[in-house]
Amino acid sequence: MSRFKLWEHGVKAGLLSSLMTVLLSLMGIVEAFSQRQIVSGLLSMDYALLGTMVVFMGYVAAKRTSRTEPMWVVINSLTCGMITGGMLLLLILTGEAVNLRAVLVNASPALYKILGFGHGLEASPLLFVSGALCGLFAGISYLLPWAIRRTLIVSLVCVVGAGVLQDMIRPTLAAREVLAGFSEWVFSSNGLTEQSAAALFLLAAGITLFWSLKGKAVQAGFKALPGKGQKAVRWTGIAVLIMILLVLPQVLGLFLSEVVTIVGLYVLLGLGLNIVLGYAGLFDLGYVAFFAIGAYVTAVLTSPELGFFSLSFWAALPFAVVTGIFAGVLLGIPVLKMRGDYLAIATLGFGEIIRILVLSDWLRPWLGGAQGIGKIPKASVAGFEFGMPQEIYYLILAGCVLVIFFSLRLRDSRLGRAWKAVREDEDVAQAMGINLVATKLLAFGTGAGFSALSGAIFATKLTSVYPHSMNVMISINVVCIIIVGGMGSIPGVIVGAIALVGLPELLREFAEYRLFVYGLALVVMMLVKPEGLWPEAVRRREFHEEIEEVEPAASTVSASS
Amino acid sequence: MAILTARKSTKRFGGLVAVDELDLEVKEKTIHSIIGPNGAGKTTFFNCVTGFYRLEEGEIFLNGHSLLGLMPDQIVRLGIARTYQNIRLFPILTAMENVLVGLHCHLKANYFGILANLSSTRKEEEMAAEEASRLLKFVNLAGKGDSFAKNLPYGEQRRLEIARALATRPKLLLLDEPTAGMNPSETQTMMDFTLHLRDELGITILLIEHQMRVVMGISDTVTVLDYGKKIAEGTPDEIKRNPIVIEAYLGKGSAAETMGVAA
């Protein structure tokens, strides 16, 4: 038994990794991913996924080993890789012997062919050997110094990323005449060419290595600059960022701009829920309700189809936002005393009520029922119409900038602190003089207002609104964005929206497994990085310069009491 | 002059009478201790004063103002602040932010002032940060302002909680076992600090405490509760000699001297 201790973690990680790879195979993800080449003729996404899984678990095995001798570290991760290879082999053997397909739809011959590297059973030793190689790679990379390991990881991620996103990058490059030749060099008909993959790998490695060697010096250099210099550098950075954001849709083209606008709408929603959930800790699962209200108010006020008002988008927008805020406060009143799960359930109900109301025949003359409302006019400014995704982009960008600006102001204010205090401990917050009613209602109202803004832009973007686009999945998406991005973090919302909304839009293969990926992302985040992808930084604000005596404090307090 | 007056205050939980027709007068700028066995109703009384529990009968006055029916946030504005038996800081706010939350009710910026970042809002925030810094320094936490409250060691958390309470600029401070879990030298520091609050800042202190060394050492008046009823009141010396108190604490026939070491 004591000898088993030496292998224990390798075996455990191996079994886990087997479970995951077999699961991915049987769910059909491996097969779905096999269509996409990363490096043409060399590596496709299915192998990249399986390999990543094995290497990751092999790394975990190496890290957990009780022995620190390099030999045992490698043996553990090797064990992990071999077990996984063996189990996948077992899957093929079982599949050949028994017809698994009757129960498991995805256990197809195509899958076995992929797992057998295109040959099926004859390649069985190859599967075992490649599993072992992945394990070996994990073990060795664990033993390497951190700087080299990081270089390896970053470079590999860059290559895989470029390969995965080829459909977006290639047309962008090809559209520019100057870059067309370059594009042909980089991409073959499917995937990166071998020479460009190698070049990209080396480039990424070079930059990462340079940063690990010189990064400290660069940072120190920045710190050494006088206050004005630092400010100048910072403002230059912001100016560059603004320039990039302004020209982005022209560079990206139609399809990518469309994806960016969807991400942008979710960023708006996320920033709103960030106030309600991230700051004030109020678990609102009916958040889509305010999105729906924003969209429908815009539709009713602008659409000539209903023929009530036919206002312009800009005239309708304030009404949409104000109605959203009002609805947020109104919903807030009955749930003031509720906390946690109870609040989530109650608000979930509210979201459904709104959806069912707009769907109902009863309100059809006013809200269009199941057919929704169409012919919503596009927004325009001085003759410039926000029609194409590339143009709507600017509308959404403006909305995001405004909302980020408001979020920042609120976060650093007396109100932002009150929200966070309520999140941390409601009773104590009240005992510190915070009026719970006002504070919570302001959070609900602000969040709902942001959401309604998102809804209004959504309405003019699609020029029509339907009840079925206001479903509970939107609320759940937004909650996931906040949790994955980092509770209460503004950059976290943006990163979360890109990761959970942008990437699935880009990767068609994901579409079918979207919920699976969400679930997986949530579980992995909770285990590995519970604070989120980009957690909120602690604001440094204590005065560090010396305050002469203790006495002034005493006099201030006594004078004011 | 009495700053806090309780008249026939009664709080029941179902059939249990936690506070039973309690009459209490806390004189201004004194340290008034409440002692009694576990379950005597001390913390319940604190919760009644700060508005977390509603009294079934009786009334509590602050400077002649009735506190009946007021919410906890209204009561803190009138000048009563408290700390908790088991420390209740805002764990993932920084020490600085914890104190700033205490200042909340003295800041006036409203929603639109915040969004517009008016100069009055900015000035107010600066003043608040300055005052919070001073308060941190006052409780000897200078330099710790940027750490999360949950990451501070136990003793510092206790002091931070007091700083947060002081930030509300209280006239009356309710301390619920401030020396719980402290060693003798920390306890001594806390005693000196409490005296300092009374003498330098002129804050009246109502104290729940189990360590008799603290109670007898710094109190001006001691009230003894048992089963929600007041069984004795007086100066520390009177309480030490009171046979009813000794009986409630130690049972019949115990020597008065043992009171001094009971904790």
Contacts between the chains, C-beta under 8 A, distances in Angstrom:
chain1	res1	chain2	res2	distance
A	406	B	115	6.0
A	409	B	114	5.7
A	409	B	115	5.6
A	409	B	117	5.9
A	410	B	114	6.2
A	410	B	115	7.3
A	412	B	125	7.7
A	413	B	109	6.4
A	413	B	114	4.2
A	413	B	121	7.2
A	413	B	125	7.3
A	414	B	100	7.9
A	414	B	104	6.1
A	414	B	107	4.5
A	414	B	109	5.3
A	414	B	114	7.2
A	414	B	124	7.9
A	414	B	125	7.6
A	414	B	128	7.7
A	415	B	109	7.8
A	415	B	111	6.8
A	415	B	114	5.9
A	417	B	93	7.5
A	417	B	97	5.9
A	417	B	100	5.6
A	417	B	101	5.3
A	417	B	104	6.9
A	418	B	101	7.0
A	418	B	104	5.8
A	420	B	90	6.9
A	420	B	93	5.7
A	420	B	97	7.2
A	420	B	101	8.0
A	421	B	90	5.3
A	421	B	93	6.9
A	421	B	101	4.5
A	421	B	104	7.7
A	424	B	90	3.7
A	424	B	91	6.2
A	424	B	92	6.6
A	424	B	93	6.2
A	425	B	88	5.8
A	425	B	90	6.0
A	427	B	52	6.9
A	427	B	72	7.7
A	427	B	88	7.8
A	428	B	84	7.5
A	428	B	88	4.9
A	428	B	89	7.9
A	428	B	90	7.1
A	429	B	90	7.7
A	429	B	101	7.1
A	430	B	71	7.1
A	430	B	72	4.5
A	430	B	73	5.1
A	431	B	50	5.9
A	431	B	52	7.5
A	431	B	72	4.9
A	431	B	73	7.5
A	431	B	76	6.1
A	431	B	81	7.9
A	431	B	82	6.4
A	432	B	73	7.8
A	432	B	76	6.5
A	432	B	101	5.2
A	432	B	102	5.4
A	432	B	104	6.0
A	432	B	105	7.5
A	432	B	164	7.0
A	432	B	168	6.5
A	433	B	73	5.0
A	433	B	76	4.3
A	433	B	77	5.6
A	433	B	102	7.8
A	433	B	104	5.2
A	433	B	105	3.1
A	433	B	168	5.9
A	434	B	73	5.8
A	434	B	101	7.3
A	434	B	104	5.6
A	434	B	105	7.7
A	435	B	71	7.8
A	435	B	73	5.1
A	436	B	73	7.2
A	442	B	111	6.4
A	538	B	94	6.1
A	538	B	146	6.3
A	538	B	148	7.2
A	539	B	94	7.3
A	539	B	97	7.9
A	540	B	146	5.1
A	541	B	94	7.9
A	541	B	96	5.8
A	541	B	129	6.0
A	541	B	145	7.3
A	541	B	146	7.2
A	542	B	94	7.9
A	542	B	95	7.9
A	542	B	96	5.0
A	542	B	133	6.0
A	542	B	136	7.0
A	542	B	143	7.4
A	542	B	144	8.0
A	542	B	145	2.9
A	542	B	146	5.3
A	543	B	129	6.9
A	543	B	130	6.9
A	543	B	133	4.6
A	544	B	143	7.4
A	547	B	133	6.6
A	547	B	134	6.3
A	547	B	137	6.1
A	550	B	137	6.2
A	550	B	138	5.8
A	552	B	134	6.3
A	553	B	131	7.9
A	553	B	134	3.6
A	553	B	135	6.1
A	553	B	137	6.1
A	553	B	138	4.2
A	554	B	138	6.7
A	554	B	200	5.2
A	554	B	201	6.0
A	556	B	131	6.2
A	556	B	134	6.3
A	557	B	135	7.3
A	557	B	138	7.7
A	557	B	166	6.0
A	557	B	169	6.3
A	557	B	201	5.7
A	558	B	200	7.2
A	558	B	201	4.6
A	558	B	202	5.8
A	560	B	106	7.6
A	560	B	169	5.1
A	561	B	79	7.1
A	561	B	169	4.5
A	561	B	170	6.8
A	561	B	171	5.9
A	561	B	201	7.1
A	561	B	202	7.4
A	561	B	203	7.0
